[in-house]
Amino acid sequence: SQQGEEDPQALSIQEGENATMNCSYKTSINNLQWYRQNSGRGLVHLILIRSNEREKHSGRLRVTLDTSKKSSSLLITASRAADTASYFCATASNTNAGKSTFGDGTTLTVKP
Amino acid sequence: ETGVTQSPTHLIKTRGQQVTLRCSSQSGHNTVSWYQQALGQGPQFIFQYYREEENGRGNFPPRFSGLQFPNYSSELNVNALELDDSALYLCASSLGLGLGDEQFFGPGTRLTVL
C-alpha cells in the first residue's frame, strides 16, 4: 500500500472558503512534499516540509507536520476556482533514498 | 512550466509491443526519476537515474528498463506491453540525490495499450 494516504478522497467547496486536506504515512520520513495536478497533467511542486519543521507557509498555502502522529495537513485559504485540482502528498526517507512515495490524492473542486 | 519535457504526449500501442518514452531534464539537473500513474491513483516510482547509473528501483518487472544519457536526458523502455501498462508516465528531474531536493515534473506521456 502507499506510504502516504490523503483524506478526504474528494472535497467540494465554494470559492472563498478554506480547504483542508490531510496526509498520513506509516514510517519515519526526512521530508514530506505536497503537489498539485491539474486534470491528468504533470505535477506541480507546492511545498516541502522537513521532519524537523512543524509548519510552513507559501502564499495562501499552509502546511503542518506532526511526526508523532505521522500526519500532515495542507490548508488552502480563500480558495479560487483555479485551485480545482488533485493534491498529493509524497514522502521521502533514508530507507528509500531517491524514491518519493505518493498517496492517491485528494480531488478538490472549488465552485465559483 | 518546469523546463522538463516529455515525448510523445500520447501514444497508443497493442499488447506485446515495445515502447520508448523520452524525457529531457531541466537544465543543470543530473537526476531523473520515472513514475507510472494509473487513472485515479498517485504516481508509483519506477526507477531513478543519477549521472547515467540506475539509482533505486521500485516494484516493477525487468521489462521496464531505462537509460540516462551524458546530457542527462532519459528514456523509459517497456517491452511486451500489457493492458495494465496503460497509464500516465511522468518523469521528474532534480539537482541531486539529496532528500531535500525538489523534483520538477514533466507534463507526462499518456500510454494506452489495446
Interface residues (C-beta under 8 A of the other chain):
Chain A: Q2 G4 N30 N31 Q33 Y35 G40 R41 G42 L43 V44 H45 L48 R50 F88 A90 A92 S93 N94 N96 A97 G98 K99 S100 T101 F102 G103 D104 G105
Chain B: T2 V4 T31 S33 Y35 G40 Q41 G42 P43 Q44 F45 Q48 Y50 N55 G56 G58 L88 L90 A92 L97 L99 G100 E102 Q103 F104 F105 G106 P107 G108 R110
